[in-house]
Amino acid sequence: MDPSTGLKIFGEGEWLEKRHKTKRKRRSWRKLHLGLDLVSGEIVCSDLTKDDVGDPTALPGLLDQIDGPVDRFLADGAYDGKPTSDLLTARFGSLIELTIPPPKNALLSLNAAKDPTVRDRHIADIAARGRMAWQKATGYNQRSRGETLMGRWKAVIGPKLKAHTFENQKTEARIGVRVLNQMTALGRPSFERTA
C-alpha cells in the first residue's frame, strides 16, 4: 500500500511570519511517500520528494527498496493508469493483485470484450455493483490503514520538517520511519470479531 502526505518546512520564513504577523505568499512543503505492509503494519519503503513530484513518478524509487515479493498493491486513484500497472507487473509478475480505483468517468479499453485488463474488470464491477460494494469486495477499504499511518506520523513525528537542506530533510524522514517501525514492533492491538 502506498499512501503519501505533505509535510511543511519550518524555516526562517515561518519564524518571521510569526514574529512580525505577516503572511507569506506561498509555503514550501515536501511530499512523503510511504509503502506499508498491511499484514505487519511495518513501513517497508519511504521517500521524501519535492512538492512537484507526483505519486506515480516516485513509485520506481519506492519499489527499489523492497526486497521480497509483493502480492498486492493497494493505492488511491493517483496511481490509476497503464504505466503503474505495467511497472508493477514487470517487477512482481502478473499475479500481483492491483487495487486502484478508476475515476468515475473511466471508460473500458478497446480490448475489454476480448482481453479485459484488471482496470477494465474494476470499471465493470463498479458499474454493476456500485463503488462501495467494489471497495468492500476488493478490500480497498483497508486503505484506511494508510490514512491512519499518516495520522500517526503527524501526531508522533509532527507535521513539519525541522531540517533546512533537502538531504537532511530526507534523513529526518528516514529517522521518522525507523521510529514508527520501532513503535509498531513493540506491539500492535489485536482485534477479534465478537458478533
N, CA, C and O of each residue as an XYZ file, in Angstrom:
780
protein
N       0.833     -1.169      0.000
C       0.000      0.000      0.000
C       0.883      1.239      0.000
O       1.911      1.266      0.677
N       0.501      2.245     -0.738
C       1.373      3.396     -0.912
C       0.631      4.712     -0.694
O       0.154      5.317     -1.655
N       0.528      5.163      0.563
C      -0.060      6.483      0.798
C       1.009      7.576      0.730
O       2.203      7.286      0.798
N       0.585      8.809      0.598
C       1.518      9.934      0.634
C       0.833     11.113      1.309
O      -0.394     11.201      1.352
N       1.656     12.018      1.835
C       1.132     13.199      2.506
C       2.122     14.344      2.352
O       3.294     14.125      2.044
N       1.655     15.544      2.564
C       2.517     16.712      2.507
C       3.011     17.090      3.888
O       2.262     17.030      4.863
N       4.277     17.481      3.970
C       4.866     17.948      5.219
C       5.377     19.366      5.014
O       6.059     19.651      4.030
N       5.050     20.238      5.931
C       5.514     21.620      5.839
C       6.983     21.701      6.225
O       7.511     20.840      6.929
N       7.620     22.743      5.750
C       9.005     23.008      6.123
C       8.984     24.190      7.072
O       8.522     25.275      6.722
N       9.489     23.969      8.279
C       9.529     25.059      9.243
C      10.882     25.722      9.125
O      11.901     25.150      9.512
N      10.890     26.917      8.596
C      12.154     27.608      8.383
C      12.088     29.043      8.855
O      11.180     29.436      9.587
N      13.062     29.815      8.426
C      13.172     31.211      8.825
C      11.948     32.009      8.401
O      11.511     32.909      9.119
N      11.393     31.685      7.240
C      10.227     32.407      6.749
C       9.039     32.293      7.684
O       8.329     33.273      7.910
N       8.815     31.107      8.229
C       7.700     30.933      9.153
C       7.982     31.623     10.478
O       7.061     32.128     11.120
N       9.256     31.650     10.899
C       9.592     32.350     12.121
C       9.312     33.840     11.942
O       8.740     34.476     12.827
N       9.718     34.400     10.790
C       9.471     35.817     10.523
C       7.976     36.103     10.460
O       7.518     37.148     10.922
N       7.223     35.177      9.891
C       5.775     35.349      9.794
C       5.148     35.407     11.186
O       4.275     36.236     11.443
N       5.591     34.535     12.074
C       5.054     34.542     13.438
C       5.480     35.809     14.178
O       4.682     36.439     14.871
N       6.731     36.161     14.020
C       7.294     37.292     14.760
C       6.665     38.617     14.332
O       6.320     39.444     15.176
N       6.515     38.816     13.024
C       6.038     40.097     12.513
C       4.579     40.074     12.086
O       4.059     41.066     11.575
N       3.920     38.934     12.297
C       2.495     38.786     11.978
C       2.181     39.188     10.535
O       1.263     39.963     10.270
N       2.970     38.638      9.620
C       2.742     38.881      8.195
C       2.344     37.570      7.535
O       2.463     36.498      8.130
N       1.880     37.667      6.320
C       1.500     36.474      5.561
C       2.474     36.283      4.406
O       2.767     37.221      3.664
N       2.974     35.049      4.261
C       3.812     34.728      3.108
C       2.910     34.342      1.959
O       1.790     33.873      2.162
N       3.401     34.540      0.756
C       2.592     34.215     -0.418
C       2.448     32.708     -0.602
O       1.363     32.224     -0.926
N       3.522     31.970     -0.399
C       3.472     30.536     -0.663
C       4.364     29.801      0.323
O       5.541     30.128      0.479
N       3.797     28.815      0.980
C       4.592     27.989      1.885
C       5.226     26.854      1.085
O       4.606     26.289      0.185
N       6.460     26.533      1.426
C       7.071     25.388      0.768
C       6.798     24.135      1.591
O       6.639     24.191      2.811
N       6.748     23.008      0.897
C       6.464     21.753      1.564
C       7.107     20.610      0.797
O       7.549     20.782     -0.339
N       7.155     19.462      1.417
C       7.702     18.251      0.813
C       6.622     17.178      0.827
O       5.673     17.245      1.608
N       6.776     16.203     -0.034
C       5.806     15.117     -0.113
C       6.460     13.834      0.388
O       7.506     13.419     -0.112
N       5.830     13.215      1.380
C       6.329     11.978      1.964
C       5.540     10.805      1.389
O       4.317     10.749      1.521
N       6.240      9.873      0.754
C       5.634      8.669      0.183
C       6.040      7.492      1.066
O       7.223      7.313      1.354
N       5.076      6.696      1.493
C       5.354      5.545      2.341
C       4.742      4.293      1.738
O       3.658      4.340      1.157
N       5.433      3.186      1.874
C       4.908      1.882      1.478
C       4.645      1.074      2.731
O       5.559      0.843      3.523
N       3.419      0.645      2.921
C       3.004     -0.025      4.148
C       2.692     -1.490      3.873
O       1.979     -1.810      2.922
N       3.227     -2.378      4.706
C       2.858     -3.788      4.666
C       1.590     -3.926      5.501
O       1.617     -3.706      6.713
N       0.482     -4.287      4.862
C      -0.803     -4.347      5.564
C      -0.854     -5.456      6.606
O      -1.624     -5.361      7.562
N      -0.057     -6.499      6.445
C      -0.078     -7.612      7.396
C       0.688     -7.254      8.666
O       0.165     -7.405      9.770
N       1.919     -6.782      8.515
C       2.754     -6.493      9.684
C       2.579     -5.070     10.209
O       2.907     -4.797     11.364
N       2.069     -4.163      9.383
C       1.944     -2.765      9.785
C       3.248     -2.003      9.677
O       3.323     -0.849     10.100
N       4.276     -2.621      9.119
C       5.595     -2.015      9.006
C       5.689     -1.163      7.741
O       5.109     -1.496      6.707
N       6.423     -0.071      7.841
C       6.718      0.755      6.672
C       7.892      0.087      5.960
O       8.990      0.015      6.510
N       7.667     -0.400      4.742
C       8.698     -1.160      4.029
C       9.497     -0.306      3.051
O      10.581     -0.709      2.629
N       8.985      0.861      2.686
C       9.734      1.759      1.810
C       9.245      3.186      2.042
O       8.096      3.415      2.420
N      10.138      4.128      1.808
C       9.773      5.532      2.011
C      10.632      6.423      1.130
O      11.748      6.069      0.750
N      10.084      7.578      0.818
C      10.836      8.565      0.049
C      10.243      9.939      0.324
O       9.028     10.087      0.446
N      11.087     10.913      0.417
C      10.664     12.297      0.574
C      11.035     13.013     -0.716
O      12.193     12.994     -1.133
N      10.050     13.644     -1.345
C      10.294     14.325     -2.612
C       9.860     15.776     -2.501
O       9.193     16.172     -1.545
N      10.248     16.556     -3.490
C       9.786     17.941     -3.544
C       8.320     17.947     -3.946
O       7.797     16.931     -4.403
N       7.665     19.066     -3.781
C       6.213     19.134     -3.973
C       5.766     18.954     -5.418
O       4.581     18.733     -5.670
N       6.691     19.045     -6.372
C       6.293     18.918     -7.774
C       6.401     17.487     -8.315
O       6.162     17.261     -9.501
N       6.755     16.527     -7.469
C       6.878     15.128     -7.889
C       5.569     14.405     -7.587
O       5.116     14.373     -6.443
N       4.973     13.830     -8.617
C       3.713     13.116     -8.447
C       3.917     11.726     -7.865
O       5.031     11.201     -7.857
N       2.832     11.138     -7.379
C       2.906      9.811     -6.772
C       3.445      8.752     -7.727
O       4.364      8.027     -7.347
N       2.918      8.621     -8.959
C       3.442      7.585     -9.856
C       4.913      7.790    -10.220
O       5.621      6.820    -10.493
N       5.373      9.027    -10.228
C       6.770      9.311    -10.547
C       7.697      8.789     -9.454
O       8.814      8.360     -9.745
N       7.247      8.820     -8.205
C       8.066      8.357     -7.084
C       8.028      6.842     -6.913
O       8.845      6.286     -6.181
N       7.097      6.170     -7.574
C       6.898      4.734     -7.374
C       8.124      3.872     -7.692
O       8.428      2.985     -6.894
N       8.849      4.068     -8.798
C      10.012      3.200     -9.059
C      11.054      3.234     -7.941
O      11.608      2.196     -7.581
N      11.321      4.407     -7.395
C      12.274      4.513     -6.288
C      11.802      3.785     -5.039
O      12.607      3.206     -4.310
N      10.507      3.816     -4.795
C       9.954      3.094     -3.647
C      10.067      1.587     -3.852
O      10.427      0.854     -2.931
N       9.758      1.132     -5.057
C       9.809     -0.304     -5.340
C      11.234     -0.845     -5.266
O      11.433     -2.015     -4.938
N      12.232     -0.006     -5.568
C      13.633     -0.429     -5.482
C      14.030     -0.790     -4.051
O      14.979     -1.547     -3.846
N      13.317     -0.257     -3.065
C      13.641     -0.509     -1.662
C      13.050     -1.820     -1.143
O      13.389     -2.251     -0.040
N      12.181     -2.456     -1.913
C      11.503     -3.669     -1.460
C      12.283     -4.883     -1.940
O      12.523     -5.045     -3.136
N      12.681     -5.744     -0.991
C      13.475     -6.923     -1.323
C      12.613     -8.122     -1.701
O      12.905     -8.819     -2.673
N      11.567     -8.360     -0.946
C      10.767     -9.562     -1.136
C       9.669     -9.392     -2.162
O       9.553     -8.351     -2.808
N       8.861    -10.439     -2.302
C       7.745    -10.379     -3.253
C       6.609     -9.502     -2.730
O       6.465     -9.300     -1.524
N       5.825     -8.998     -3.639
C       4.638     -8.210     -3.298
C       3.442     -8.910     -3.932
O       3.399     -9.114     -5.145
N       2.474     -9.275     -3.098
C       1.284     -9.974     -3.591
C       0.181     -9.014     -3.998
O      -0.629     -9.307     -4.878
N       0.164     -7.847     -3.333
C      -0.960     -6.934     -3.520
C      -0.481     -5.494     -3.471
O       0.351     -5.135     -2.637
N      -1.006     -4.676     -4.363
C      -0.702     -3.247     -4.380
C      -2.017     -2.500     -4.274
O      -2.888     -2.616     -5.136
N      -2.146     -1.736     -3.212
C      -3.367     -1.001     -2.909
C      -3.010      0.480     -2.859
O      -2.174      0.885     -2.051
N      -3.632      1.291     -3.709
C      -3.302      2.712     -3.751
C      -4.511      3.512     -4.196
O      -5.508      2.953     -4.654
N      -4.412      4.828     -4.056
C      -5.532      5.681     -4.456
C      -5.510      5.928     -5.962
O      -4.634      5.433     -6.672
N      -6.475      6.690     -6.430
C      -6.662      6.916     -7.855
C      -5.530      7.644     -8.547
O      -5.478      7.661     -9.777
N      -4.618      8.249     -7.794
C      -3.481      8.925     -8.419
C      -2.609      7.935     -9.192
O      -1.912      8.323    -10.130
N      -2.644      6.675     -8.806
C      -1.831      5.645     -9.451
C      -2.552      4.960    -10.598
O      -1.990      4.055    -11.216
N      -3.782      5.363    -10.903
C      -4.556      4.735    -11.967
C      -3.882      4.979    -13.310
O      -3.539      6.114    -13.641
N      -3.695      3.928    -14.072
C      -3.127      4.076    -15.409
C      -2.227      2.922    -15.791
O      -1.772      2.154    -14.943
N      -1.984      2.818    -17.065
C      -1.182      1.729    -17.628
C       0.278      1.770    -17.175
O       0.839      0.707    -16.907
N       0.930      2.942    -17.072
C       2.333      2.926    -16.641
C       2.531      2.279    -15.267
O       3.489      1.533    -15.063
N       1.629      2.563    -14.331
C       1.753      1.976    -12.997
C       1.543      0.472    -13.042
O       2.321     -0.284    -12.460
N       0.496      0.035    -13.730
C       0.234     -1.409    -13.781
C       1.340     -2.144    -14.533
O       1.705     -3.256    -14.151
N       1.876     -1.552    -15.586
C       2.981     -2.176    -16.321
C       4.231     -2.297    -15.448
O       4.905     -3.327    -15.457
N       4.533     -1.240    -14.694
C       5.702     -1.251    -13.814
C       5.565     -2.331    -12.743
O       6.506     -3.087    -12.500
N       4.405     -2.406    -12.108
C       4.196     -3.391    -11.045
C       4.218     -4.818    -11.587
O       4.761     -5.717    -10.946
N       3.635     -5.026    -12.752
C       3.640     -6.356    -13.365
C       5.064     -6.761    -13.761
O       5.449     -7.919    -13.600
N       5.838     -5.812    -14.277
C       7.222     -6.110    -14.658
C       8.070     -6.459    -13.432
O       8.923     -7.344    -13.498
N       7.836     -5.768    -12.321
C       8.640     -6.003    -11.117
C       8.240     -7.265    -10.360
O       9.103     -8.011     -9.897
N       6.924     -7.508    -10.234
C       6.445     -8.559     -9.337
C       5.664     -9.674    -10.030
O       5.159    -10.576     -9.361
N       5.558     -9.630    -11.334
C       4.876    -10.689    -12.066
C       3.400    -10.402    -12.267
O       2.839     -9.481    -11.673
N       2.793    -11.202    -13.107
C       1.389    -10.964    -13.471
C       0.411    -11.381    -12.384
O      -0.781    -11.093    -12.491
N       0.888    -12.053    -11.340
C      -0.008    -12.497    -10.272
C      -0.265    -11.431     -9.209
O      -1.072    -11.647     -8.305
N       0.409    -10.284     -9.304
C       0.181     -9.226     -8.319
C      -1.258     -8.720     -8.439
O      -1.770     -8.499     -9.536
N      -1.884     -8.545     -7.296
C      -3.266     -8.062     -7.259
C      -3.248     -6.535     -7.151
O      -2.801     -5.986     -6.144
N      -3.732     -5.859     -8.182
C      -3.768     -4.396     -8.198
C      -5.150     -3.922     -7.776
O      -6.159     -4.323     -8.357
N      -5.189     -3.072     -6.767
C      -6.451     -2.490     -6.327
C      -6.288     -0.980     -6.348
O      -5.869     -0.366     -5.368
N      -6.628     -0.404     -7.482
C      -6.540      1.039     -7.696
C      -7.878      1.474     -8.283
O      -8.266      0.985     -9.344
N      -8.587      2.377     -7.622
C      -9.901      2.760     -8.143
C      -9.797      3.619     -9.400
O      -9.046      4.594     -9.424
N     -10.534      3.268    -10.429
C     -10.564      4.128    -11.617
C     -11.419      5.361    -11.332
O     -12.267      5.323    -10.440
N     -11.215      6.448    -12.065
C     -12.063      7.628    -11.851
C     -13.508      7.339    -12.248
O     -13.786      6.375    -12.962
N     -14.407      8.172    -11.786
C     -15.839      7.952    -12.035
C     -16.187      7.995    -13.518
O     -17.152      7.357    -13.940
N     -15.431      8.723    -14.307
C     -15.721      8.828    -15.743
C     -14.833      7.903    -16.586
O     -14.680      8.127    -17.787
N     -14.251      6.872    -15.975
C     -13.355      5.955    -16.688
C     -14.116      5.131    -17.718
O     -15.266      4.748    -17.504
N     -13.454      4.868    -18.835
C     -14.040      4.068    -19.911
C     -13.265      2.769    -20.062
O     -12.075      2.705    -19.756
N     -13.948      1.734    -20.535
C     -13.300      0.459    -20.797
C     -12.309      0.609    -21.952
O     -12.491      1.452    -22.831
N     -11.267     -0.210    -21.941
C     -10.293     -0.168    -23.030
C     -10.908     -0.777    -24.291
O     -11.968     -1.400    -24.230
N     -10.249     -0.597    -25.417
C     -10.771     -1.100    -26.690
C     -10.833     -2.628    -26.729
O     -11.686     -3.194    -27.413
N      -9.945     -3.294    -26.008
C      -9.904     -4.759    -25.992
C     -10.644     -5.351    -24.797
O     -10.442     -6.521    -24.475
N     -11.485     -4.583    -24.141
C     -12.142     -5.038    -22.914
C     -13.022     -6.260    -23.134
O     -13.130     -7.107    -22.247
N     -13.649     -6.367    -24.294
C     -14.536     -7.510    -24.554
C     -13.743     -8.806    -24.735
O     -14.181     -9.865    -24.287
N     -12.582     -8.729    -25.390
C     -11.790     -9.928    -25.672
C     -10.799    -10.246    -24.558
O     -10.714    -11.379    -24.085
N     -10.050     -9.223    -24.149
C      -8.982     -9.422    -23.169
C      -9.027     -8.288    -22.138
O      -8.247     -7.341    -22.238
N      -9.928     -8.368    -21.147
C     -10.061     -7.260    -20.197
C      -8.859     -7.166    -19.251
O      -8.342     -8.176    -18.773
N      -8.436     -5.945    -19.001
C      -7.370     -5.701    -18.034
C      -7.980     -5.683    -16.638
O      -9.200     -5.731    -16.482
N      -7.126     -5.614    -15.633
C      -7.613     -5.506    -14.253
C      -8.453     -4.245    -14.115
O      -9.492     -4.248    -13.455
N      -7.999     -3.179    -14.736
C      -8.729     -1.906    -14.683
C     -10.109     -2.053    -15.319
O     -11.092     -1.536    -14.788
N     -10.189     -2.753    -16.451
C     -11.480     -2.990    -17.105
C     -12.422     -3.761    -16.186
O     -13.610     -3.453    -16.097
N     -11.876     -4.766    -15.503
C     -12.712     -5.548    -14.583
C     -13.200     -4.687    -13.425
O     -14.340     -4.825    -12.982
N     -12.335     -3.795    -12.934
C     -12.754     -2.883    -11.858
C     -13.861     -1.948    -12.340
O     -14.843     -1.733    -11.630
N     -13.708     -1.395    -13.535
C     -14.718     -0.480    -14.087
C     -16.051     -1.204    -14.246
O     -17.097     -0.664    -13.886
N     -16.020     -2.411    -14.778
C     -17.254     -3.179    -14.973
C     -17.895     -3.544    -13.639
O     -19.117     -3.491    -13.501
N     -17.082     -3.912    -12.667
C     -17.604     -4.279    -11.348
C     -18.248     -3.083    -10.658
O     -19.301     -3.214    -10.034
N     -17.615     -1.917    -10.769
C     -18.182     -0.701    -10.172
C     -19.487     -0.339    -10.863
O     -20.447      0.058    -10.203
N     -19.533     -0.471    -12.181
C     -20.764     -0.165    -12.927
C     -21.892     -1.116    -12.542
O     -23.050     -0.706    -12.466
N     -21.562     -2.380    -12.301
C     -22.588     -3.379    -11.996
C     -23.062     -3.315    -10.546
O     -24.261     -3.399    -10.278
N     -22.116     -3.165     -9.604
C     -22.486     -3.273     -8.187
C     -22.387     -1.978     -7.400
O     -22.908     -1.897     -6.287
N     -21.739     -0.974     -7.943
C     -21.554      0.282     -7.221
C     -20.171      0.357     -6.592
O     -19.541     -0.665     -6.320
N     -19.710      1.582     -6.364
C     -18.356      1.805     -5.855
C     -18.157      1.243     -4.448
O     -17.110      0.663     -4.158
N     -19.145      1.407     -3.575
C     -18.988      0.928     -2.199
C     -18.891     -0.598     -2.150
O     -18.084     -1.144     -1.398
N     -19.706     -1.284     -2.944
C     -19.642     -2.749     -2.991
C     -18.302     -3.202     -3.572
O     -17.733     -4.195     -3.119
N     -17.796     -2.473     -4.580
C     -16.489     -2.790     -5.149
C     -15.396     -2.640     -4.090
O     -14.513     -3.490     -3.978
N     -15.461     -1.551     -3.311
C     -14.457     -1.329     -2.275
C     -14.448     -2.468     -1.265
O     -13.388     -2.940     -0.857
N     -15.627     -2.901     -0.871
C     -15.716     -3.986      0.102
C     -15.210     -5.297     -0.492
O     -14.478     -6.035      0.168
N     -15.592     -5.591     -1.729
C     -15.201     -6.848     -2.373
C     -13.695     -6.931     -2.630
O     -13.110     -8.010     -2.528
N     -13.071     -5.815     -2.958
C     -11.642     -5.821     -3.290
C     -10.747     -5.562     -2.085
O      -9.529     -5.719     -2.179
N     -11.324     -5.171     -0.963
C     -10.515     -4.846      0.202
C      -9.926     -3.455      0.144
O      -9.008     -3.134      0.899
N     -10.450     -2.617     -0.757
C      -9.932     -1.255     -0.886
C     -10.130     -0.465      0.402
O      -9.405      0.496      0.660
N     -11.120     -0.873      1.220
C     -11.363     -0.167      2.476
C     -10.185     -0.304      3.443
O     -10.127      0.426      4.433
N      -9.248     -1.214      3.187
C      -8.054     -1.316      4.026
C      -7.110     -0.135      3.818
O      -6.127      0.015      4.544
N      -7.406      0.691      2.837
C      -6.606      1.891      2.612
C      -6.664      2.822      3.817
O      -5.797      3.679      3.990
N      -7.685      2.651      4.645
C      -7.784      3.473      5.851
C      -6.588      3.239      6.770
O      -6.248      4.108      7.573
N      -5.948      2.077      6.662
C      -4.737      1.830      7.455
C      -3.618      2.777      7.042
O      -2.834      3.224      7.879
N      -3.547      3.080      5.761
C      -2.558      4.043      5.289
C      -2.857      5.439      5.794
O      -1.948      6.182      6.162
N      -4.126      5.792      5.811
C      -4.513      7.103      6.337
C      -4.221      7.175      7.839
O      -3.818      8.221      8.348
N      -4.425      6.064      8.539
C      -4.102      6.009      9.967
C      -2.608      6.168     10.172
O      -2.171      6.841     11.106
N      -1.816      5.542      9.291
C      -0.364      5.677      9.364
C       0.047      7.137      9.205
O       0.913      7.623      9.933
N      -0.573      7.837      8.257
C      -0.239      9.250      8.057
C      -0.642     10.080      9.276
O       0.083     10.988      9.683
N      -1.788      9.768      9.850
C      -2.210     10.463     11.067
C      -1.256     10.192     12.217
O      -0.943     11.090     12.999
N      -0.793      8.943     12.317
C       0.164      8.583     13.362
C       1.479      9.326     13.150
O       2.094      9.798     14.106
N       1.910      9.428     11.883
C       3.146     10.162     11.574
C       3.021     11.606     12.066
O       3.906     12.110     12.758
N       1.929     12.260     11.708
C       1.783     13.677     12.050
C       1.583     13.890     13.543
O       1.932     14.951     14.061
N       1.022     12.897     14.255
C       0.842     13.026     15.698
C       2.141     12.738     16.455
O       2.457     13.427     17.425
N       2.887     11.734     16.021
C       4.091     11.323     16.744
C       5.322     12.087     16.264
O       6.048     12.657     17.079
N       5.562     12.108     14.977
C       6.751     12.748     14.414
C       6.512     14.247     14.225
O       7.397     15.060     14.490
N       5.324     14.602     13.769
C       4.974     16.006     13.573
C       4.677     16.317     12.120
O       5.138     15.607     11.226
N       3.907     17.377     11.874
C       3.534     17.729     10.502
C       4.567     18.592      9.784
O       4.365     18.967      8.629
N       5.673     18.910     10.460
C       6.676     19.791      9.860
C       8.046     19.141      9.907
O       8.352     18.362     10.809
N       8.860     19.474      8.923
C      10.256     19.056      8.893
C      11.095     20.171      9.490
O      10.885     21.342      9.174
N      12.029     19.825     10.337
C      12.845     20.836     11.015
C      14.139     21.139     10.259
O      14.672     22.244     10.364
N      14.646     20.170      9.500
C      15.918     20.342      8.796
C      15.787     21.399      7.698
O      14.698     21.633      7.173
N      16.905     22.029      7.363
C      16.889     23.115      6.379
C      17.213     22.648      4.964
O      16.615     23.139      4.007
N      18.147     21.707      4.812
C      18.512     21.259      3.468
C      17.682     20.037      3.084
O      17.195     19.305      3.946
N      17.531     19.830      1.788
C      16.701     18.729      1.299
C      17.264     17.372      1.722
O      16.508     16.483      2.114
N      18.595     17.207      1.644
C      19.205     15.925      2.050
C      18.966     15.658      3.531
O      18.674     14.525      3.914
N      19.086     16.681      4.364
C      18.833     16.498      5.793
C      17.357     16.226      6.064
O      17.022     15.501      7.002
N      16.476     16.800      5.254
C      15.049     16.516      5.393
C      14.761     15.058      5.049
O      13.928     14.419      5.691
N      15.455     14.529      4.030
C      15.297     13.113      3.681
C      15.775     12.228      4.830
O      15.149     11.215      5.143
N      16.880     12.612      5.454
C      17.385     11.866      6.609
C      16.389     11.930      7.760
O      16.146     10.927      8.431
N      15.818     13.097      7.986
C      14.809     13.263      9.036
C      13.610     12.347      8.784
O      13.065     11.760      9.719
N      13.207     12.229      7.533
C      12.086     11.345      7.194
C      12.453      9.881      7.430
O      11.629      9.114      7.929
N      13.686      9.481      7.077
C      14.111      8.093      7.311
C      14.145      7.773      8.803
O      13.790      6.668      9.214
N      14.572      8.737      9.605
C      14.576      8.542     11.057
C      13.143      8.386     11.562
O      12.872      7.542     12.416
N      12.233      9.193     11.039
C      10.824      9.072     11.418
C      10.258      7.702     11.087
O       9.484      7.143     11.864
N      10.640      7.157      9.935
C      10.196      5.812      9.539
C      10.706      4.783     10.538
O       9.958      3.900     10.958
N      11.975      4.891     10.920
C      12.535      3.938     11.893
C      11.829      4.034     13.239
O      11.569      3.015     13.879
N      11.522      5.242     13.665
C      10.826      5.423     14.945
C       9.454      4.762     14.898
O       9.094      4.023     15.814
N       8.690      5.017     13.849
C       7.356      4.414     13.746
C       7.431      2.895     13.614
O       6.600      2.186     14.182
N       8.409      2.389     12.877
C       8.563      0.935     12.770
C       8.934      0.319     14.114
O       8.470     -0.771     14.448
N       9.766      1.011     14.882
C      10.130      0.511     16.213
C       8.901      0.484     17.119
O       8.700     -0.474     17.867
N       8.093      1.515     17.055
C       6.870      1.552     17.861
C       5.918      0.429     17.442
O       5.276     -0.189     18.291
N       5.829      0.169     16.155
C       4.972     -0.911     15.657
C       5.492     -2.266     16.125
O       4.711     -3.150     16.477
N       6.820     -2.427     16.127
C       7.416     -3.697     16.548
C       7.173     -3.973     18.027
O       7.105     -5.131     18.437
N       7.042     -2.926     18.829
C       6.814     -3.111     20.266
C       5.443     -3.704     20.555
O       5.250     -4.350     21.584
N       4.516     -3.494     19.679
C       3.209     -4.104     19.899
C       2.103     -3.392     19.168
O       2.060     -2.164     19.090
N       1.207     -4.200     18.635
C       0.020     -3.684     17.961
C      -1.185     -4.327     18.608
O      -1.099     -5.464     19.072
N      -2.299     -3.633     18.652
C      -3.502     -4.259     19.202
C      -4.000     -5.358     18.273
O      -3.881     -5.259     17.051
N      -4.552     -6.395     18.865
C      -5.162     -7.442     18.044
C      -6.674     -7.306     18.163
O      -7.206     -7.047     19.242
N      -7.345     -7.482     17.057
C      -8.791     -7.303     17.013
C      -9.467     -8.650     16.812
O      -9.027     -9.470     16.007
N     -10.532     -8.860     17.550
C     -11.318    -10.076     17.397
C     -12.768     -9.695     17.206
O     -13.309     -8.866     17.938
N     -13.380    -10.297     16.233
C     -14.794    -10.043     15.967
C     -15.626    -10.769     17.024
O     -15.432    -11.962     17.255
N     -16.548    -10.057     17.665
C     -17.373    -10.665     18.711
C     -18.761    -11.026     18.222
O     -19.427    -11.875     18.815
N     -19.195    -10.408     17.172
C     -20.545    -10.727     16.673
C     -20.539    -10.940     15.188
O     -21.584    -11.217     14.599
